[in-house]
Amino acid sequence: MVMFLFLVAALVVVVAAVTLAVLGGGDGGALPEEPPQFYADPLPQDRPLARADVEELRLPVAVRGYRMAEVDDALNRLGAELAERDARISELESALAAAHARAGRPADQGPGHGLGFAPPGGHQSETGEGLK
């Protein structure tokens, strides 16, 4: 009987404590607003990206990983600049091939061809035979 009364009293105390905590606890129960952690685009806008810019890029972390919008923006920017550089390289290579064609020599013969520069792996003699 004493044990039963002790359990009932403990149950009443626990229920009262939970009720007081729920009804009277805190200053309204709302958590304060946290400032957003959006990054202020650390990639330079006034010049093309360099390797150091990519290495220094730090994206803000969200509750479950990175914020997809910021990562997508950074990757889209990197992709666009790489595509622009690839297009420029292709343009310059075709201009170089056209210049070689106008000069009357194959594109694989660079400006140093015939000036005594040896290809890797051997030296060309006057007769065209390789010396090793």
Contacts in CASP RR format, 6 or more apart in sequence:
PFRMAT RR
TARGET T0000
AUTHOR 0000-0000-0000
METHOD contacts of the structure
MODEL  1
MVMFLFLVAALVVVVAAVTLAVLGGGDGGALPEEPPQFYADPLPQDRPLA
RADVEELRLPVAVRGYRMAEVDDALNRLGAELAERDARISELESALAAAH
ARAGRPADQGPGHGLGFAPPGGHQSETGEGLK
37 60 0 8 1.000
37 61 0 8 1.000
37 62 0 8 1.000
37 67 0 8 1.000
38 60 0 8 1.000
38 67 0 8 1.000
38 70 0 8 1.000
39 58 0 8 1.000
39 59 0 8 1.000
39 60 0 8 1.000
39 70 0 8 1.000
41 73 0 8 1.000
42 53 0 8 1.000
42 56 0 8 1.000
42 57 0 8 1.000
42 58 0 8 1.000
43 49 0 8 1.000
43 53 0 8 1.000
43 57 0 8 1.000
43 74 0 8 1.000
43 77 0 8 1.000
44 53 0 8 1.000
48 81 0 8 1.000
48 85 0 8 1.000
49 77 0 8 1.000
49 78 0 8 1.000
49 81 0 8 1.000
54 78 0 8 1.000
57 74 0 8 1.000
59 66 0 8 1.000
59 67 0 8 1.000
59 70 0 8 1.000
59 71 0 8 1.000
59 74 0 8 1.000
60 66 0 8 1.000
60 67 0 8 1.000
60 70 0 8 1.000
61 67 0 8 1.000
96 107 0 8 1.000
97 107 0 8 1.000
100 106 0 8 1.000
100 107 0 8 1.000
100 109 0 8 1.000
100 110 0 8 1.000
101 107 0 8 1.000
105 113 0 8 1.000
118 124 0 8 1.000
121 132 0 8 1.000
122 130 0 8 1.000
122 131 0 8 1.000
122 132 0 8 1.000
123 130 0 8 1.000
123 131 0 8 1.000
124 130 0 8 1.000
124 131 0 8 1.000
125 131 0 8 1.000
END
